[in-house]
Amino acid sequence: MAIKRAVSLYSLQDEYCRGRMTLNDMFDELESLGVEGVELISDQMIKGTPNPSDEELQKWDAVLNRHSIKPVCNSIFINTTLFKNRILTLKESADLLIAELKLAKRLGFSLVRLVSMTPIEVVKLALPIAEKLGVVMALEIHAAMSFDVPSTKAFCDYMMESNHPMLGIVVDTGIFCRRHPRISTNYFLSLGLNPEVASYIDRIFAAGTDPKRFFANGMPEDLKHLFKGEVDFLYALFSDGYENCDYSILDPYMPYIKHIHGKCFEFTESGEEYSIDFPGFIEYLSSKNYEGYIATEYEGNRFVLVGDTADGLSNVRAHQALLKRSIEKVGGQSHV
């Protein structure tokens, strides 16, 4: 068995929302790339979620029936602050989660990605329904919200203590950025970013750490002295959303990894991802006998320059080619 390839349709959100691609077009593309699985953002692509009409459900069924792509993960969101004057009660949040679980089951998914910061108390209330439906709830381990964040730690502690078969994690490769995404830097430069601030952040990554750890006691004064405007502060602030962890951070959690987001931002002319060493990561996963899916999640679409058009499609193609090469290199078979 080999690591399997998937695509999160988050990657093609601009194409979908602007009418350049339909769900059927996306599935056609995935099939042509030999992709085995698909990750859905039901809030984004199934109108009326979590209670879509029969017509919407039939549209989804028709797309699935026309293709060999397997539905492997539905990324869901649980809001706890729908009102201005209060947060939702645990029961209200759990009811929303249960509705999402039921929809995921109806759409053909046996796994949902819980967005980071989903309270463990809410998850516990939904566990009996998840077990009855056979739908695993997996918390996303996302950069800036990874293992050391209290809410993430609370989930992981309970997951490991209970060893409940309906609990797991989704690892986002944004926690393995070896360089700050250049596409982000170029976007902020277009807004007036001081290049010295960008160089300062780049040096943090080059030193083998990341802004999240480097700023543990607040932003350093020598960095603040480089700020010439609000854009400089915002760039530095957002830079802690990319972590530079060692792969070994996953060692204790390997039995609980249900799915992986292959976060990508930009590809070099040689076909490598600029910030993340996917060949190295695939080697690590192979050494740990991981046989699940890694789903392309293109996020460079949020850094499109004024006048340009987001191109998720070419980036999905580039990432899938990189995954295919990397999987085959470690001896795994991958579809053409």
Secondary structure, DSSP 8 states (H G I E B T S, - for coil): ---EEEEEGGGGHHHHHTTS--HHHHHHHHHHTT--EEEE-HHHHSTTTTS--HHHHHHHHHHHHT---EEEEEEE---S--SSS----HHHHHHHHHHHHHHHHHHT-SEEEE-TT--HHHHHHHHHHHHHHT-EEEEEEBTTBSTTSHHHHHHHHHHHHH--TTEEEEEEGGGBBSS--HHHHHHHHHTT--HHHHHHHHHHHHTT--HHHHTTTS--HHHHTT--SHHHHHHHHHGGGS-B--GGGGGGGGGGEEEEEEEE--B-TTS-BSSB-HHHHHHHHHHTT--SEEEEEE-GGGG--TT----HHHHHHHHHHHHHHHHHHTT-----
